[in-house]
């Protein structure tokens, strides 16, 4: 059974940084396509970062490219999202997820506000 536990969210000022963590059990983060999604109030859940299961290929939408960095630690079976130069529009609940199975954790709240 795959379980995902996200953490690291919080309140940060615009321009600040946060690193999110996702501890995964029941699946290897090193051999899986892993993603971070976010959902802001009243908006659909959107993909913000993805890392491939072969090599270190990554994908970011234009809204976060150059500011967010996805990485993983196979020894800890943990996925990370380093977020820099945060903006109020980055405020959302952030979730990690493997490509398969389609399963969601509880998410971690990120609030960017002065």
N, C-alpha and C positions, 0 to 999 in steps of 0.2 A: 504494500500500500504506500503510495507516494504522499509525503507530507511536506509542506512548505511553511516556513516560519520567517516572515519578514520583520526587520527591525531597523532602527537607526533614524527614523523620521523625527521631526520636531519643528520648532518654530525658528526661523532664520531670517535675517534681514536681507533685503535685496542686495545682490552682489556677493552674498555669502556662499558657503559650501556645506555639503552634507555627503556622507557616504552611507548608503543603504546596504544591508546584508540580508541574505536569504539562505537560511540553513535548510538543506534538502535531505530527506531520507527516503529510501525506497527506490532511488534512481541516481545514476552517476551524472553529476554536472559536467564532468570532463568528456563524456561520450554522448551528450545530449545537446540538441539545439535548445538554448535557454533564452528567455526574454524577460524584459521588464515592461510592464504596462502601467498606465495611470488613468485614474478617473476623477475628473473634477465634478463638483456639484452641477447637476443638470446637463452634463455632457456624456457622450459615449466614451467607453473605455478605449484608450489608444495605445498603440505600441510606441515605446520610446527608445528601446535598445534591444538588440538581439546579437547573440554570439553563436557561431556555428559549432558543429560537433567535430569538424575536421580543421585542424590548424587554429588560427585565431581570427577568422573572418568575422567582421562585425557590420552591423547596419544601424544607422540612426536617421530618423527623419530630420528634415531641415530645421525644425523648431528647436532641436536640442543639439544638433551636430556641432562639434567643436567645444561644447560645454559639458556634455555627459560622456562617461567612459564606463563600459561594461567589462567586467573581468570575472575570473573564477579561480578558486583554490581547490584543486582536486583532493588534496590531503584532508582538507576540512569539509569537503563536499559543500561548498558555500559559493554563492553567486553574489557579486557586488555591483553597485552602481555608484560611481563617483560623480557627484553633481557640483559643478562650479558655476560661478556667475549667475546664481539663481535669480529668477524674476517672479513677480507676483503671479504671472500666468502659469508658473510651474506648480502652484498650489493644487494638491490633489492627494488622493490615496494611491500609493504605489504598490504594485503587486509583481511578484515574480511568477514565472510559469514555464514549464517545459513545453516543447511543441506537442508532444504526446506523453501522457494522456492530458486531456483538457481538464485541468484541476487548478483551483485557486486557493491561495492562503487567505489569511485575514487582512493582509495589507498593512501598510504603515503610513500614517498621515504626515505629509510634508506641507507646512504652511510658510509662505514667503510673504513677510509683511514687516513694515517699519513701525 
